[in-house]
């Protein structure tokens, strides 16, 4: 009786096959590097993906070869997204915001044989290509007549690559456990670590993410991934959208609020990005007196979302916020804050309290929190502990590492500190290395930051612990004010104090012109501490 069902390997090429067959004319609207708007569909995307696979095969790319891709969110990137694994190769996402040393390291560590690059990013690669000896050819995502002058090895235009491909090519066959993509973590210590996704993990992750209690994505939606495809597997949107037949609006590389707004107004119903993007967009909407005509849901992840952002989207523009949490190592979805029945019947203020959590996991993701002895902690919504995860699309071992990244029971330590309540809603309170420990008690830097951003004069806030002679550490805030605003230190402290326990109140405020960020847009506490050190800052009680 066992094993009487068909053998149907979960390969990502099945996703684009399905989209082209059952949603062939669904619109894909894309802004290219010149600002031109291009309209295509899943049928044409699949044809060009097959041409990419065919051309790569003719160029000698073999099964298991790694191809680095540095490109913005556009239709050509989507074609390459499927064309590379369709050739049996592995799509290695490259973040142009990384330092040159980091790019050199990950290109060489992954052993990229070829690079595919957006035309405006060619200078980024030109600076490092002589230190990447394994790269033998480059494809520039442009038409033949606008191929930029460059010093890259065997460089050709994307259109020339397509012209040599065959749309009747057959995808290279393989196992569902074959490597499909690579993303490197942007860790603050040591070299970046490679997370290798399989065809199976990406397919299952896409199915999981589309579920009603997650993105609730369907063929009636039009999704705009503002989060770059090179960031944490592109939040899997390039897999999930075609899997359900949703239309995709690609904003290209122009991340200005004006450009994003123009693209949102092309019928987008759901979009996704980190909080800093939405802070700028909300300011643009307010200053320009604009409304959002089609947007219904906004997914906010990458770092904690301030309550004020949730309130503005929902109260001013009627857009539902889905607060999410994930990691590169999770492909990346860990949780999304949709409403279970227990939450739906709460009043509006209590619902907002829940929305400040990052939600609950889907089937396929399991969570636990532990104390310092790795003993599981009760889910009371208050007790903080180290957050662990396991699941169908969670890393087991980093690329070329000798040891697994999980314990004997396959639990992966996320490095986050969290609480979980009785309904399974998880709240990230800090990174384990960033938590502020004052008098033996933990203070959440995230809670302080989110409270501070709610102040009318504050554009961005970071909370860090500084040495204290009595309490070991005490929290201070580092603040960037809104343009034209001169915020008062005591006003900010008083504002934050109204939203937290008295003993957690920040002791001081530092004003800076900008707060350092990582390559993926998160606040870099490592660099911020260097800034504070260079200012020779000491807690007032130490003077």
C-alpha positions, 0 to 999 in steps of 0.5 A: 500500500505504501508509495502508490502516488506519483513521483512529482519532484518539487522543483521550482521550474514547476512553479513558472510552468504552472503560472504560464499554463494557468495564468498566462496573461497575468500582468508583470509590470516592471520599471527598468534602470532607465525608468521605462515601464515594461509590461509582460506576462507569465507566458513570456517570462517562462519563454525567456526563462527557457531561453536563459536556461538554453543559452547557459547550457550552450555556454557550458554551465553545468548542473551544480554550477553557481551563477551570481546575480546582482540586479534590482527588482525587474522582469529580467531578474524574474526571468533569470530567477527561473532560468538559472535553476532551469539549467540545473545551476544555482542562483546566488543573490548578490547585494550591491550594498555590501562592502567590496571585501564582502562581495569578493569573499562571497563570490569566491566562497560560493565559487561563482562561474558567471555573473549576471548584473544590472547595467547600472551596477556594472561599476560595483563589479568592475572594482572587484572583478580582478579579485574573483578569478573563478568568474569567466563570463558576465551578462549585463541586463540590457539591450545590445545597443546600450551595452555599457563599456566595461572591463568585465570578462567575456561580457555580453548583453542580456538580449544577446544571451536571449537571442542564442537561447531556445524557448523549446528547451527542456528544463534540466532534470534533477532531484527536489533536494538539489541546491537551487539558490544561495543567500549569504547572511549579513552578520556583524561578526566574521565572514558572511555565511552561505544559506543554500536553499533547495528546490524542495525547500523553496517550493514548500516555503512558497506554498506555506507563505501563500496560505490565508493566515500568512500572505493570503495571496491569490490570483486576484492580487497584485503584489509589489516586492519592494524588498530586493530579491537579493535580500533573504531570498527576496522574501520568497515573493518571486516564488509565491506570486507565480505559484498562485498566479498573482500579478507582480509590479516590480519597482526597479532600483528607484526606492524614492517615495515618489517612485514607489508611490507611482508604482503602487498606484498601478493597481497594487493590492499588497506590498512588502518592505522593511520599516524604514521604507514605509516611514519615508513613504508615509511622510511623502503621503502626508506632505503631498496629501496623497491617498492609496487607491488600491493597496489593501495589505502591507507586509513589514519585516526585516526589523520591528515595526513601530506602532505609529507606522501600523496606526498611520497605515490603518487609520489614515489610509485603510491599509492592513499591516501584516507584521512579519518576522523571518531570517535568511536561514528560514527562507525567510518566513518565520511568522506573520501577524494575522488575526486568529479568532481569539484576536479578532474579537478584541477591541481595536486597542488590544488588536494593535497591541497584538499587531506589535508582535510579529505573529504566529508561524505557519505549518512547517515552522516550529518555535520555542524559547529557552532560558540560559540553561536551554530549558523551555520557557512558558508561553505567557507573553511576558517571559523572555528567552532565546528563540529557536526554530525548525522547519521544512525550509530552515537551514541545517548547515551553512555552505562549506561548514563542517558542523551543523548549525542546529542541535541534536534535535534540529533546533536552530538558535536564531540569536533573537530574544523573544516572548510567546503568548498563549495564542502562539503570538511571538514578539521579538524583544531584542537580538541576544547580543543587543539586549540591554541588561540593567541590574540583572533585568533585560530591557528591550531596545526594540520597545524603546526604539518603537516608542521613540519613533512615535514622537512627532519630531523623531525620524529614526531611533536606536536604543543601546546600553552604555556602561553604568557604575551601579546597574552594569548598563543603562539604556540611552537613545540615539535619535535622528530628527525629522527635517526641520525639527529640533527635538527636545531631549526631555520631551523624547524621554517623557514620551517614551516613559509613558509607554514602558515600565518606569525603570526601563526609561532611557537615561539620556538622548544623543542626537546624530545626523544619521544612524548606521545601517547594515547592507540589508537596511537594519540598524547596525548596533555594531557601527552605532557603538563605534560612533558612540565610542568616537564621541567619547560618550559616557553615562552622566552618572559616571562623571 
